[in-house]
Amino acid sequence: MTTLERTLAKALTEIAIGLDLSEDDAIAPEATMKVLQPVITLRQDLPEQDRQALAELINQYAQEETDPELTVWEAPETLGLLV
């Protein structure tokens, strides 16, 4: 995987975690899903191997998170990468 792909996966992870774990009064759950749904839809176009590679990268980045509240987040599942 290229540096660009890794950087984009890291950015996607940070955005998704921030949105998913935000307080409902800060960002409405409907707004969160409105942002994440296109990502979930786009992943359907990825071949299984690429979907798995992205899920592994997102898991890796999520596990590197030092904030205990964020480390329990199920990133690939939330983004629909793993079924």
C-alpha positions in Angstrom: 0.0 0.0 0.0 1.3 3.4 -0.9 1.9 6.3 1.5 -1.0 8.1 0.0 -3.3 5.2 0.6 -2.1 4.8 4.2 -2.6 8.5 4.9 -6.1 8.5 3.4 -7.0 5.4 5.5 -5.6 7.1 8.6 -7.6 10.3 7.8 -10.8 8.2 7.2 -10.3 6.5 10.6 -9.8 9.7 12.4 -12.9 11.3 10.8 -15.1 8.2 11.3 -14.1 7.8 15.0 -14.7 11.4 15.7 -18.1 11.4 14.1 -19.2 8.0 15.5 -18.2 8.8 19.1 -19.4 12.4 19.2 -22.1 13.3 21.6 -25.6 13.4 20.1 -26.0 17.0 21.1 -22.7 17.9 19.3 -23.4 16.0 16.0 -26.8 14.5 15.4 -26.6 10.7 14.7 -28.4 11.4 11.4 -25.7 13.9 10.4 -23.0 11.3 11.2 -24.7 8.7 9.1 -25.2 11.2 6.3 -21.4 11.7 6.2 -20.5 8.0 6.7 -23.0 6.5 4.4 -21.2 7.4 1.1 -18.1 5.8 2.5 -20.0 2.7 3.4 -21.5 2.7 -0.1 -18.2 3.3 -1.9 -16.5 0.3 -0.1 -19.0 -2.0 -1.9 -17.1 -1.3 -5.1 -13.8 -2.5 -3.6 -12.7 -6.0 -4.4 -12.8 -8.3 -1.3 -9.0 -8.2 -1.0 -8.9 -4.4 -0.9 -11.8 -4.2 1.5 -9.9 -6.6 3.9 -6.7 -4.6 3.5 -8.5 -1.3 4.3 -10.2 -3.0 7.3 -6.9 -4.2 8.6 -5.3 -0.7 8.2 -8.3 1.0 10.0 -8.0 -1.6 12.8 -4.3 -0.9 13.1 -4.9 2.9 13.3 -7.7 2.5 15.8 -5.6 0.3 18.0 -2.8 2.8 17.9 -5.2 5.4 19.4 -4.1 6.3 23.0 -7.5 7.7 24.1 -9.1 4.8 26.0 -12.6 5.9 24.9 -11.5 5.6 21.2 -9.7 2.3 21.5 -12.9 0.3 21.9 -14.4 1.6 18.7 -15.2 -1.0 16.1 -14.0 0.9 13.1 -14.3 -1.6 10.2 -17.7 -2.8 11.4 -19.0 0.8 11.7 -17.9 1.6 8.1 -19.4 -1.6 6.8 -16.0 -3.0 5.8 -16.5 -6.3 7.6 -19.7 -8.3 7.3 
